Amino acid sequence: MSTPYAFAIELSLPLAPAVEALRAALAAEQMGIVSEVDVQATLKAKMGLDTHPQKLLGVCSPKVAHALMGAEPDIAALLPCGCGVAEPTPGRTRIVLQDPRVIAALSSHADVRAACELAHATLRRVVDRLAADPAAVPA
């Protein structure tokens, strides 16, 4: 299942190793995970719900964030880009990364659009790097 607002890939890995593979693929592109929410633990603690392992990650490139906020300071409300990782089936993790073109569509500023295109291409390479791993399966 693909969406018009995100890149998606499934890995034949449990959640923790899948996040580490994502972290390495992001680092190769000078990006990183700047925030992490353990959705499974939060839902258990706040609502008493038992769910599969899942996390929300904030993904960012300092270079892109600087360009975006320099062009349009209030765009900080949309940063970092969102990423979800979930292991609904043991040993199989789905990763979805927000397409920065979502942010570009909300702005008429040319510099914002240019920075988002750069980020889009970068995240495409991240997903391609993950897909090259034997643990990757079509999403």
Backbone as numpy.savetxt, mean C-alpha at the origin, in Angstrom:
# Nx Ny Nz CAx CAy CAz Cx Cy Cz
-9.53 -10.44 -8.11 -10.37 -9.26 -8.11 -9.48 -8.02 -8.11
-9.67 -7.14 -9.08 -8.92 -5.90 -9.11 -9.88 -4.73 -8.90
-9.32 -3.62 -8.53 -10.12 -2.43 -8.30 -9.51 -1.27 -9.07
-10.31 -0.26 -9.42 -9.77 0.88 -10.16 -8.94 1.82 -9.28
-8.93 1.61 -7.98 -8.25 2.52 -7.07 -7.05 1.91 -6.36
-6.70 0.66 -6.73 -5.60 0.01 -6.03 -4.91 -1.02 -6.91
-3.63 -1.23 -6.60 -2.88 -2.36 -7.14 -3.14 -3.52 -6.19
-3.31 -4.72 -6.71 -3.55 -5.88 -5.85 -2.69 -7.05 -6.28
-2.23 -7.79 -5.30 -1.45 -9.00 -5.56 -1.67 -9.96 -4.39
-1.64 -11.24 -4.70 -1.73 -12.25 -3.66 -0.42 -13.01 -3.61
0.03 -13.27 -2.40 1.26 -14.03 -2.18 0.93 -15.32 -1.43
1.59 -16.37 -1.80 1.42 -17.64 -1.08 2.33 -17.64 0.13
2.06 -16.69 1.01 2.82 -16.52 2.25 1.87 -16.13 3.36
2.20 -16.47 4.60 1.46 -15.93 5.73 1.66 -14.41 5.79
0.84 -13.73 6.56 0.86 -12.28 6.61 2.22 -11.69 6.96
2.85 -12.14 8.01 4.12 -11.52 8.44 5.20 -11.60 7.36
5.47 -12.77 6.75 6.47 -12.79 5.69 6.04 -11.98 4.45
4.74 -11.92 4.20 4.26 -11.12 3.07 4.53 -9.63 3.32
4.33 -9.17 4.55 4.63 -7.78 4.89 6.12 -7.51 4.75
6.94 -8.47 5.14 8.40 -8.30 4.99 8.80 -8.25 3.52
8.16 -9.07 2.69 8.44 -9.02 1.24 8.02 -7.67 0.67
6.88 -7.16 1.12 6.42 -5.84 0.71 7.40 -4.76 1.16
7.82 -4.85 2.40 8.77 -3.87 2.95 10.06 -3.83 2.11
10.55 -5.00 1.72 11.77 -5.07 0.91 11.54 -4.49 -0.49
10.40 -4.80 -1.08 10.09 -4.27 -2.42 9.93 -2.76 -2.38
9.33 -2.23 -1.32 9.21 -0.78 -1.16 10.58 -0.14 -0.96
11.41 -0.74 -0.12 12.73 -0.19 0.15 13.57 -0.11 -1.13
13.41 -1.08 -2.01 14.14 -1.06 -3.27 13.76 0.15 -4.13
12.61 0.73 -3.85 12.12 1.91 -4.57 12.19 3.18 -3.71
12.96 3.12 -2.62 13.11 4.25 -1.69 11.75 4.69 -1.11
10.95 3.70 -0.81 9.67 3.92 -0.14 9.68 3.12 1.15
8.68 3.34 1.98 8.63 2.57 3.20 7.25 2.57 3.83
7.14 1.78 4.88 5.92 1.71 5.67 6.12 2.65 6.85
5.28 3.67 6.95 5.45 4.68 8.00 4.44 4.54 9.13
3.43 3.70 8.92 2.47 3.45 10.01 1.88 2.06 9.81
1.43 1.48 10.91 0.90 0.12 10.86 -0.18 -0.04 11.92
-1.34 -0.53 11.49 -2.44 -0.80 12.40 -2.77 -2.29 12.31
-2.73 -2.97 13.43 -3.09 -4.39 13.47 -4.62 -4.46 13.60
-5.28 -4.62 12.47 -6.74 -4.63 12.44 -7.29 -5.79 13.24
-6.67 -6.95 13.11 -7.13 -8.13 13.84 -7.13 -7.87 15.35
-6.03 -7.34 15.88 -5.93 -7.07 17.31 -6.88 -5.96 17.73
-7.03 -4.94 16.92 -7.92 -3.82 17.25 -9.37 -4.28 17.31
-9.80 -5.06 16.33 -11.19 -5.54 16.33 -11.45 -6.45 17.52
-10.45 -7.24 17.90 -10.60 -8.11 19.07 -10.70 -7.28 20.34
-9.80 -6.30 20.50 -9.77 -5.49 21.72 -10.97 -4.55 21.83
-11.38 -3.95 20.75 -12.43 -2.93 20.80 -13.84 -3.47 20.62
-13.95 -4.59 19.88 -15.29 -5.09 19.56 -15.50 -6.56 19.91
-14.43 -7.21 20.40 -14.55 -8.62 20.75 -14.68 -9.54 19.54
-14.29 -9.07 18.36 -14.44 -9.86 17.15 -13.18 -10.66 16.86
-13.39 -11.89 16.44 -12.28 -12.73 16.00 -12.25 -12.69 14.47
-11.16 -12.22 13.90 -11.03 -12.12 12.45 -9.71 -12.74 12.02
-9.55 -12.86 10.71 -8.28 -13.34 10.16 -7.21 -12.24 10.30
-5.95 -12.61 10.20 -4.89 -11.61 10.30 -5.03 -10.56 9.20
-4.97 -9.30 9.59 -5.05 -8.20 8.63 -4.46 -6.93 9.25
-3.85 -6.13 8.37 -3.23 -4.88 8.82 -3.52 -3.78 7.82
-3.52 -2.57 8.31 -3.55 -1.37 7.48 -2.18 -0.73 7.59
-1.58 -0.43 6.46 -0.25 0.15 6.44 -0.28 1.50 5.75
0.51 2.43 6.24 0.71 3.71 5.57 2.00 3.61 4.78
1.91 3.76 3.46 3.07 3.63 2.59 3.42 5.02 2.07
4.72 5.33 2.07 5.11 6.67 1.67 6.51 6.70 1.07
6.70 7.67 0.20 8.00 8.03 -0.34 8.27 9.46 0.13
9.33 9.69 0.88 9.60 11.06 1.33 9.69 12.05 0.16
10.29 11.61 -0.94 10.43 12.47 -2.11 9.06 12.87 -2.67
8.19 11.90 -2.82 6.86 12.18 -3.37 6.04 13.00 -2.38
6.07 12.64 -1.10 5.32 13.40 -0.09 5.77 14.86 -0.07
7.06 15.08 -0.14 7.59 16.46 -0.14 7.08 17.22 -1.37
7.13 16.58 -2.53 6.65 17.24 -3.76 5.16 17.56 -3.67
4.38 16.62 -3.17 2.93 16.84 -3.06 2.61 17.97 -2.09
3.21 17.94 -0.90 2.91 18.97 0.10 3.49 20.32 -0.27
4.56 20.32 -1.06 5.10 21.58 -1.55 4.17 22.22 -2.56
3.53 21.40 -3.38 2.61 21.90 -4.40 1.27 22.29 -3.80
0.81 21.49 -2.85 -0.53 21.69 -2.29 -0.52 21.22 -0.83
-0.20 22.11 0.11 0.00 21.70 1.51 -1.15 20.89 2.12
-2.38 21.21 1.77 -3.52 20.51 2.38 -3.64 19.06 1.90
-2.88 18.69 0.89 -2.94 17.31 0.41 -2.39 16.35 1.46
-1.75 16.90 2.48 -1.27 16.09 3.60 -2.39 15.26 4.21
-3.63 15.72 4.07 -4.77 14.97 4.59 -4.95 13.62 3.90
-4.36 13.47 2.73 -4.50 12.22 1.97 -3.27 11.32 2.05
-2.30 11.73 2.84 -1.05 10.97 2.94 -0.94 10.31 4.31
-0.22 9.23 4.47 0.42 8.45 3.42 -0.60 7.65 2.62
-0.15 7.06 1.53 -1.05 6.22 0.73 -1.38 4.96 1.53
-2.59 4.52 1.38 -3.07 3.37 2.13 -2.68 2.04 1.51
-2.51 1.07 2.36 -2.21 -0.30 1.95 -2.91 -1.23 2.92
-3.53 -2.24 2.39 -4.14 -3.26 3.23 -3.49 -4.61 2.95
-3.24 -5.36 4.00 -2.75 -6.73 3.85 -3.65 -7.62 4.69
-4.07 -8.72 4.10 -4.98 -9.62 4.81 -4.67 -11.06 4.44
-4.81 -11.93 5.43 -4.59 -13.37 5.24 -5.90 -14.10 5.55
-6.89 -13.99 4.64 -8.18 -14.62 4.91 -8.12 -16.15 4.86
-7.15 -16.67 4.11 -6.91 -18.11 4.04 -5.49 -18.34 4.55
-5.31 -19.24 5.50 -3.96 -19.46 6.04 -2.93 -19.70 4.93
-1.83 -18.94 5.03 -0.75 -19.09 4.08 -0.91 -18.33 2.77
-1.95 -17.52 2.68 -2.21 -16.77 1.44 -2.60 -15.34 1.82
-1.76 -14.38 1.43 -1.97 -12.99 1.82 -2.23 -12.12 0.60
-3.26 -11.31 0.69 -3.62 -10.35 -0.36 -3.10 -8.98 0.08
-2.41 -8.32 -0.84 -1.89 -6.97 -0.61 -2.58 -6.04 -1.60
-3.14 -4.95 -1.10 -3.73 -3.92 -1.95 -3.06 -2.59 -1.60
-2.57 -1.91 -2.64 -1.88 -0.63 -2.47 -2.67 0.46 -3.20
-3.01 1.51 -2.50 -3.74 2.62 -3.11 -2.97 3.15 -4.32
-3.68 3.32 -5.42 -3.08 3.93 -6.61 -3.01 5.44 -6.38
-1.83 6.04 -6.43 -1.72 7.48 -6.20 -2.52 8.33 -7.19
-2.95 7.74 -8.29 -3.79 8.47 -9.23 -5.12 8.87 -8.60
-5.50 8.19 -7.52 -6.70 8.57 -6.77 -6.52 9.98 -6.21
-5.34 10.24 -5.67 -5.03 11.57 -5.14 -4.96 12.58 -6.28
-4.31 12.21 -7.38 -4.17 13.11 -8.52 -5.53 13.55 -9.04
-6.49 12.66 -9.03 -7.82 12.97 -9.55 -8.53 14.04 -8.73
-8.09 14.23 -7.50 -8.74 15.21 -6.62 -8.12 16.60 -6.70
-7.06 16.74 -7.49 -6.35 18.01 -7.56 -6.24 18.48 -9.01
-6.25 19.78 -9.18 -6.05 20.34 -10.52 -4.62 20.86 -10.68
-3.79 20.68 -9.65 -2.43 21.20 -9.67 -1.52 20.27 -10.48
-0.84 20.80 -11.48 0.02 20.00 -12.37 1.14 19.29 -11.61
1.71 19.95 -10.60 2.79 19.33 -9.84 2.28 18.15 -9.01
1.06 18.23 -8.53 0.46 17.11 -7.80 0.28 15.94 -8.75
-0.25 16.22 -9.92 -0.46 15.15 -10.90 0.86 14.49 -11.29
1.90 15.29 -11.49 3.21 14.75 -11.87 3.78 13.86 -10.76
3.69 14.32 -9.52 4.20 13.53 -8.40 3.42 12.22 -8.25
2.12 12.28 -8.47 1.29 11.07 -8.37 1.60 10.10 -9.50
1.91 10.59 -10.67 2.29 9.71 -11.78 3.62 9.01 -11.45
4.54 9.75 -10.86 5.81 9.16 -10.43 5.55 8.06 -9.40
4.70 8.35 -8.42 4.38 7.37 -7.38 3.65 6.17 -7.97
2.76 6.41 -8.94 2.04 5.31 -9.60 3.05 4.35 -10.25
3.99 4.91 -11.01 5.00 4.08 -11.68 5.85 3.32 -10.67
6.17 3.99 -9.57 6.99 3.36 -8.53 6.25 2.18 -7.90
4.97 2.37 -7.56 4.20 1.28 -6.95 3.95 0.15 -7.95
3.84 0.48 -9.22 3.72 -0.56 -10.25 4.97 -1.45 -10.22
6.15 -0.83 -10.07 7.38 -1.61 -9.99 7.42 -2.45 -8.70
6.89 -1.91 -7.61 6.82 -2.67 -6.35 5.98 -3.93 -6.56
4.82 -3.77 -7.16 3.94 -4.92 -7.40 4.59 -5.90 -8.37
5.25 -5.38 -9.40 5.94 -6.26 -10.35 7.06 -7.04 -9.66
7.76 -6.37 -8.73 8.83 -7.05 -7.98 8.22 -8.16 -7.11
7.11 -7.89 -6.47 6.45 -8.92 -5.66 5.96 -10.06 -6.56
5.45 -9.71 -7.74 4.92 -10.74 -8.66 6.02 -11.64 -9.19
7.25 -11.14 -9.25 8.36 -11.94 -9.74 8.78 -13.02 -8.73
8.31 -12.88 -7.50 8.61 -13.85 -6.45 7.78 -15.12 -6.70
8.38 -16.29 -6.54 7.63 -17.53 -6.75 6.41 -17.67 -5.84
6.37 -16.92 -4.74 5.24 -17.00 -3.82 4.04 -16.21 -4.34
4.22 -15.42 -5.40 3.13 -14.58 -5.91 2.19 -15.41 -6.77
0.93 -15.07 -6.68 -0.10 -15.70 -7.52 -0.95 -14.59 -8.12
-1.57 -14.82 -9.26 -2.40 -13.76 -9.86 -3.49 -13.30 -8.90
-3.69 -11.99 -8.85 -4.72 -11.43 -7.96 -6.02 -11.27 -8.72
